[in-house]
Amino acid sequence: MLRETSEGYSVADISARIHLAGGTVRNYLSAAMQKTQTKTRHDAARYARARDWL
């Protein structure tokens, strides 16, 4: 989901692309933000990309 976020997709687009509910996508992105200690999903995606996690 972070890869999709880094490519500019919205939560609705991501949920449609990976066949999950929007709330599930938001929850997963929120968990990623907590784990990376970032404030936005875009920051979490940048954090992950900088560490070659994506």
Buried (B, 14 or more C-beta within 10 A) or exposed (E): BBEBBBEEBEBEBBBEEEEBEBEBBBEBBEEBBEEBEBEEBBBBBBBBEEEEEB
